[in-house]
Amino acid sequence: MSLKKFFNSEIHKKVIIFFRDNPSSIDTPRGVATWVGTSREKAKKVLDELQKEGILNAIETSSTSGYSFTQDKKIIKKIDEFTKK
């Protein structure tokens, strides 16, 4: 996994750090769009990209998608190391 590409994007970086700092949070694309200051479509794209890399987990319901932070200790360790740089 290459975290560098995500940390070069301000939106990706904000989302990763938010979920890392709030590991029990679950949020929707609409909620993420609001606090990141972007469109719902852009937020959904970012969330899906982070989910594909294992950084976020997707929780699908019939009406929406929710996202939460990974519980994978290896990924969390890599993110913690990267954010300390």
Phi, psi and omega in degrees: 000133179255101179287336184304317181297326179284325181281351173277348178256123183300320181293312179302315182299314180299318182294313180300312183294321178301309182292325177296318181284342181229066190296344179263002180286147170231129181221160181259166175304321179297316179296316179297318179302320181296310184278344176269338179081046180220180178284158177299322180296316179294318179298317180299318179299314180297314180299317179296320178297317180291328177292319179297330179274356179087004180284325177240156172253141177258136176241108184265135170236177181292337184251342183197174175244139174243155181228143178222165182285146178301155173252004181289112185297328178294317179293317179300317179298316179299317179296315179300317179295319183293322182285344178277347182290000000 
